[in-house]
Amino acid sequence: MNTTPLVAYLCRRQNQEIIVGTLSDLKPWREQGYQLVCFMREEELYEAISPYHLREWIITTVSFLPVVQKRLQLLIKTKESNIVPPHSLFLNPLHHVRKKKGFFNQDNLSKRVTGL
């Protein structure tokens, strides 16, 4: 399984929107004012957006850039069939999520963005 680091960008200007891709893929969005959320591997990304590891904000839009979406779909196919694929989690714009203990706390976030 490819464990190339991925990055997620969060836009707080209007709707809360997450775009996931590599640093080079996301450069145009960053230049438009999207904020870096964190680095993560594909496994961490799946855990973060699965219904069993919820986070503390309302997500209205999640966009996966094409290369990441293909890799994520392959990752989903390796999971148990009863796990809901991420794309269906975000059909409801009022999907409430809460923080997984220790995953997105400020210390981890600071460590993950170090080096940019």
C-alpha positions in Angstrom: 0.0 0.0 0.0 1.3 3.4 -0.9 2.0 5.6 2.2 2.9 8.8 0.4 1.9 11.7 2.7 -1.3 13.4 1.7 -2.4 16.8 2.8 -5.9 18.2 3.6 -6.8 21.8 3.1 -9.7 23.5 5.0 -11.4 26.6 3.8 -13.2 28.5 6.5 -14.2 31.6 4.5 -17.7 30.4 3.6 -18.6 26.8 3.8 -16.2 24.4 5.6 -14.6 22.6 2.8 -11.8 20.1 2.7 -9.7 19.4 -0.3 -7.3 16.5 -0.2 -4.2 16.0 -2.4 -0.4 16.2 -2.5 1.4 19.4 -1.7 2.2 20.1 -5.4 -1.4 19.3 -6.4 -2.8 21.7 -3.8 -0.5 24.6 -4.5 -3.2 26.6 -6.5 -5.7 26.2 -3.7 -3.2 27.3 -1.1 -2.5 30.4 -3.1 -6.2 31.1 -3.0 -6.2 31.1 0.8 -7.0 27.6 1.8 -5.4 26.6 5.1 -3.3 23.5 5.7 -5.0 21.2 8.1 -2.4 18.3 8.4 -0.3 15.8 6.7 -1.6 12.2 6.8 -1.0 8.8 5.2 -3.9 7.1 3.3 -4.6 4.9 6.3 -4.9 8.0 8.6 -7.1 9.7 6.1 -9.4 6.8 5.9 -9.6 6.6 9.7 -10.2 10.3 10.0 -13.2 10.3 7.7 -14.7 7.0 8.6 -17.9 6.9 10.7 -15.9 5.3 13.6 -13.4 8.1 14.0 -15.4 11.3 13.9 -14.2 14.9 14.2 -15.5 18.1 15.8 -16.8 20.2 12.9 -19.5 20.1 10.3 -18.1 19.3 6.9 -20.2 20.5 3.9 -17.9 19.6 1.0 -15.0 17.2 0.6 -13.1 17.1 -2.7 -10.5 14.5 -3.5 -8.2 15.5 -6.3 -8.2 12.8 -9.0 -5.0 11.0 -8.2 -5.9 10.8 -4.5 -9.4 9.7 -5.2 -8.2 6.7 -7.3 -5.8 5.7 -4.5 -8.5 6.1 -1.8 -11.0 4.0 -3.8 -8.4 1.3 -4.0 -7.9 1.6 -0.3 -11.6 1.4 0.4 -11.8 -1.8 -1.6 -9.4 -3.4 0.8 -11.6 -2.6 3.8 -14.5 -4.7 5.2 -17.6 -4.4 3.1 -19.7 -3.1 6.0 -17.6 0.1 6.2 -19.3 3.0 4.5 -17.2 4.6 1.7 -16.2 8.3 2.5 -18.2 9.8 -0.4 -21.5 8.7 1.1 -20.6 10.2 4.5 -20.7 13.7 3.2 -24.0 13.6 1.2 -25.6 15.1 4.3 -24.2 18.6 4.7 -25.1 18.6 8.4 -23.1 15.5 9.2 -21.8 16.2 12.7 -18.3 14.9 13.5 -16.3 15.0 16.7 -12.6 14.7 17.5 -10.9 11.4 17.7 -8.8 11.6 20.9 -5.3 12.7 20.2 -5.6 12.7 16.4 -6.2 16.3 15.6 -5.1 18.0 18.8 -3.0 21.1 18.6 0.3 19.3 19.4 -0.2 16.7 16.6 -1.3 19.4 14.2 1.8 21.5 15.0 4.1 18.5 14.5 2.4 17.5 11.2 2.7 21.0 9.6 6.4 21.5 10.7 8.7 21.7 7.7 6.4 23.7 5.4 
